[in-house]
């Protein structure tokens, strides 16, 4: 089978003259926390990026099929975003929320206009972990309740409260930070008790949320939090009606509903700007990060004026949240998404990719499931379709083979058995063809 070739590009990378990958790795091993893990058997050193492509220290080009872990939304070093950052850096780099600056208000207004209903009040922070932590604070302050319901197979951050919400053993530490958090059954049609063929699966999975409210909280809950599509969990797409029924149960018990849009937001699903819209619901609080700033440390919590009022009872400010540079970049990202019609591109290229992946599933029995929406797709590998035994070794092998052919992808799922695809939203059809060709070769090699 012929080795695939990357689509041509006009960008010429700058010659790299810095330290070698081996020297950087040795420095990292000595001075950085060893808990920070690396992809690939031979770690990759990326030194330049342009839109959907990145280059390593040897000048080799790769298609970034994971978007810097869903962080690069409009493309690496997009000229409009870079220009906004450079212009603001040259004027004023920092002003806390204790002072007025036009960027934060302008970005907040633009962002709020993208959200439905009464979701019009923004609070800017620096990461998704911090956004989810603040969302919990808001929910508890507003409701007067403490207990929170999250989902199994979820991921909500690397800080203490985020790990408490995360029901994924690979990310949790044996420390008592999960007090007050209860985990409901993951609405996972491929592996859960209610499959794709069950038209009532959404309601049935949501019944477990009601059960937790009745027996674990008891009867009172501060919040229910869920990713609109589980990212780290393997791009798990919920059955129709799940969030609608779960939200009804939570609100009836006095709680608020939090949508974690860190990986699904900003048009990535294609059909809608926000992932929760694919379920026909409007949450009470939305958390945003990663693609919001196309790689800069920017995140946000957006809620209603009534819930936001709960934070006025104490002194509260954020040193770096709403920084002039990051908010200039955030506003520029929204402008690029609109001007370049990237949501429509996610729908078109995602539909094309999904069809190609379904063809590969018919060809290779090791593919147990293909799922997701737009440019957020998961390919779950199994050793046997009948038993659904996970195939993490095969997934790791595909990851390595794809890198060797010039494609960077991710993996997820409880056992590391699911390939994750979340490229920059500027992906082209030749890029999509390349991805499918790489998978074909990699899977044939297994």
Beta strands, then each sheet from edge to edge (+ up, - down):
strand 1: 46-50
strand 2: 53-56
strand 3: 61-64
strand 4: 121-125
strand 5: 148-151
strand 6: 181-184
strand 7: 223-227
strand 8: 229-230
strand 9: 236-237
strand 10: 256-260
strand 11: 285-288
strand 12: 299-303
strand 13: 367-373
strand 14: 376-384
strand 15: 389-390
strand 16: 407-408
strand 17: 410-412
strand 18: 418-421
sheet 1: 1+ 2- 3+ 16+
sheet 2: 4+ 12- 11+ 10+ 7+ 5+ 6+
sheet 3: 8+ 9-
sheet 4: 13+ 14- 15+
sheet 5: 13+ 14- 18+ 17-
end
